[in-house]
Amino acid sequence: MPGAQANVAMETPARYLGQLVKHFAHKLPTTLAGDNTAGHIAFPMGPCDLSVRGETLHMRVEAATPEDCAQLQDIVARHLLRFAFRSPPEIAWT
């Protein structure tokens, strides 16, 4: 199963993790730890797992095809950049 991950340095990663999960919770199944240090979004094409590690937001996506994986990366990155517009982080998927 194709997958990708990104470690994004941010001042308040838990805040943005919470925003991402809550944003998608209106349309998709999600889970969020009470302290905003871990979350999961069940996209139709595959899961996105999020966690906070110090000053870093760790994001991991998986999908059945490389195309779906690329689409998930784009969706998650675009939303994170929209939420963090005051100080846009660098997002590099590997």
Summary of the structure (lengths in Angstrom):
residues: 94
radius of gyration: 12.1
end to end distance: 14.4
largest distance: 34.7
contacts: 282
relative contact order: 0.26
helix: 32%
strand: 33%
